[in-house]
Each structure stands twice: as C-alpha cells, then as structure tokens.
Amino acid sequence: MPVSAPRDDELWSILERETNRQNTTLQLIASENFTSPAVLAATGSVLTNKYAEGYPGRRFYGGNQIVDEAEELARRRVRELFGADHANVQPHSGSNANLAVCLALLEAGDTLLGMRLDQGGHLSHGQAVNISGRYYRGVTYGVTRSDERIDYDEVRDLARQHRPRLIIAGATAYPRLIDAAAFRQIADEVGAMFLFDAAHYAGLIAGGAYPNPVPLADVVTFTTHKTLRGPRGGCILCREEHAKAIDKAVFPTLQGGPLEHVIAAKAVAFFEAAQPEFASYAAQVVANAEALARALAAEGFRLVSGGTENHLVLVDLQPFDAELTGKAAQEVLDRAGITCNKNTIPYDPRSPFVTSGLRLGTPAMTTAGMGTDEMATVASLLARALRGRDDDGELASVREEVTTLCSKFTPYPELAGGLGTRSG
Ligand SMILES: *Cc1c(COP(=O)(O)O)cnc(C)c1O
C-alpha cells in the first residue's frame, strides 16, 4: 500500500511559522547557521529509509552499495578538506563525537583535562553533569583574570599534577584563537593524547580563517551545523593509529544505524566548504565579528578579552547597565526580534541561569548576506532595545527596523511562503 495520509496541517503550519521566524528575525546565536537548499534537500532525501549499520563495504544489511558511495564520498571530501588521515562521519552530534573519542582512547576512571564550562568550555569535556564527567575524572582549566585568555601556564601545571590521558582544547564561548601548538607541547610533556574540539571553528578552518589543528592533534572533532553550515551532526578526524579504535567506538560501542541522509548532507556541505566562495564567507564571518565588536564597544558594552579573533563576541553587560542580567537581556532582545543567548562571562558573579553576559555570533547573518555596515546597524538596534527595555513603543520600533533589515537579507527567500505551501 503506497504511503498516504491526510495533509498534516498542524505540523506544517509549525514549519511555516519557523521558516518565517528564520526569515524575519536576526539570528545571532553563534552556533547556528543557515544551510543551503542542497543540504536541506539531502537531509530530506530517501536515504533516511536505509539501514546501514557498519561502514562502507562492511555493512550488516544488504542493499547498501549506493549508500556506501555517499558515505565514502563524505569521508573522502572531509579528509581532503582538512588534510586528515582518517574520518568518521557517523556521529549523530558533536557530543556523540566527543564521547566516542573518550570511549576509543580512555578507560572508565581515566583523567581528562578540559576547559571550564563557565569560562567557555563544553559539557562533553569532563563536566560532572555529563557522561564525560561521570565515567571519567574531569579536571578543568580556565582563562586568566587579567586578559581573559586561556591560561596555558595553568594548563601545564594541571597536566603535570593530574597526568591526564587526554587533554581537550576547544570551546563554545571563547572569542580568541586557541593555540593548538601549546596544547600539543603540554600533552607531549605529560604523555597525554590531545583532542581538539573544533565544533565552533570547523567552517572557519575549512575556509582558511582559523588555524587548522589537524596536523597537531591526535583527534579533531567537530559539528557540521555551526560555522561549517551543514546538517546537524558530528564528525571525527584522526591520525591513522587511532582509526580502528575510533570507528569501533562510534559503532558498535556508542551508536546503531547511521543517519545516511544526514551523512549525504554532510557530503554536500564538505563540497560547498571546498569552494573558493566559502573562503570568502569564512573571512567575512570574522570581519563581521570584528565590526560587531567595535560597534558594541562604541555603544558602551565591554567585550570579554577586549574583542574577537573568530566568529563570536562575548559581551559583558555590567558596564553598560549594572542591573541588566544576561537572562533579562535575552528576553528583551527576543521581543525585539533579535535572537541570541545569555552566557556566563569569566568569573561571572551571577549563576549560569542568570549570567552577566551575551554571546553573539556572525555565521548566520553572514550567510544571509550581511556585511560590516549591517553589523553597525545590528549593534545599534541591540543597544536601543536594551536601553528601551521598559518601553513597549521603543521595542516595537526596533522590531520594525529588524524586520526591514531582515527583508533585505532573507536566508530562504524561495521558502518565503513557508515550507508548508511547497510540500504540504
Ligand atoms: C556545540 C558543541 C559541541 C556539541 O555539539 P552537539 O551537536 O550540540 O552535541 C561540542 N563541543 C563544543 C565545543 C561545542 O561548541
């Protein structure tokens, strides 16, 4: 019996409204982006129907000859893009990629050294609430109070003291470049392995706007949906010596059947990231972040570390308005059509649920076509909304200007009527 069902208006109206939200409000969440129609199409393809447990040429079910080609293509493209020995494109997410690395390289109870969560690190780098901190012993390093950059002396001291088996570099809210060579040296000194989690930077690296850690790290993990602009998912690159252990950790230790439709979309994203236009994109993302930082500073905000060298800025709200929390700011900006997230700043006096900071990123706005001029506009709209947070009229006026700005930089003009009208 062919698949048939009544038109699902309930769900399709949700998709339509979300498409509209993405088209008409400002997306400043540093970990988000807009994929190409080709990535969307592959993600929505019939490859979602195929079970393919195992790896190309070594599957547990039949009928995988064609799917094998898609996964092999993704693996080859990503190896070439980053100059890696080996790639595993199956992790369902960045967190799964990191967990697979731990499963491959560590025994339960081993020590790992990662960055403090409240200073920019990630849950999956040994935090107690995450499996990486429950099955392993997580030790954490942070940034200095003086310049708010990673304290490499502290990393070395902690490494000597705790003798971790794995040292992790990488962050979700760190506006500066990470010195992979310094981490490599420390890891070598204490006989640790070195994982660089490039979740936020993969697209910048692919586009040549951020140093490539692949030659220095034992393993590099990343998400495919942040600056890389692909489908939601994870990826692992490693030296040949770790290839077998990594593949075994992803399947069968951690995951079952791979998401072959997402892997096909990853292949598309790797193809797109290898084009010369993508290098221009990556450079523009960083130029836009610098422009946004300058404009925000002119509005009276303090920038953690004094600025940015990547795709994001971390704003300390305290000098702008001592009463204004990150939580309140996020809520006000939401009402004005400006989407971002509250974030702890280093040595934040407030809790992670309240915070004194905002994290703002340029990857999505840059994909939508905005340049440095628009960043100045964005900073001024943001400041106006926060100054006028008790004034409904002012918020409505900012919201209107946001809509006007977004109408010139619409990520999905071809879906302007919503996905529903096309597919529903
Ligand atoms: C986003 C991120 C991850 C996790 O990605 P998910 O796909 O959300 O699991 C891991 N590490 C870092 C540093 C990240 O920023």
The ligand as a Gaussian input file, in Angstrom:
#p B3LYP/6-31G(d) Opt

LIG

0 1
 C       28.319000      22.640000      20.051000
 C       29.470000      21.988000      20.689000
 C       29.508000      20.607000      20.915000
 C       28.318000      19.703000      20.822000
 O       27.544000      19.675000      19.767000
 P       26.098000      18.983000      19.795000
 O       25.918000      18.635000      18.369000
 O       25.161000      20.020000      20.314000
 O       26.163000      17.793000      20.673000
 C       30.682000      20.044000      21.392000
 N       31.742000      20.791000      21.669000
 C       31.726000      22.127000      21.519000
 C       32.955000      22.903000      21.872000
 C       30.592000      22.770000      21.032000
 O       30.586000      24.090000      20.906000

